[in-house]
């Protein structure tokens, strides 16, 4: 079961694990060296730290490790959009009492949305209303 713990509950990645997932979603399947080099552009992180985090992520079923010759290549166990939905759902439950309205209101007031983003949000709301959601 992808992204699940031993009891069947969904595994919540840490902030560092989300950073690694972001790199892999952007780059595609990559070695530890590739991920480390990308992470090191934004902050100081040791190679062995990146390796250990990625090994833990394999144990937590957040990543899949495949051997390609002598190299180990890692990829996310879950697609980007599915993982994002799960992360947002968890945040909504924990921080906003399950309220989509509260989550959206805080998101829109925390950081100014561009006119294009607001137009896209309006289109999504109209589509959801049309679909009867």
Secondary structure, 3 states (H helix, E strand, C coil): CCCECCCCCECCCCHHHHHHHHHHHHHCCECHHHHHHHHHCCCCCCHHHHHHHHHHHHHCCCEEEEEECCEEEEEECCCHHHHHHHHHHHHHHHHHCCCHHHHHHHHHHHCCCCHHHHHHHHHHHHHHHHCCC
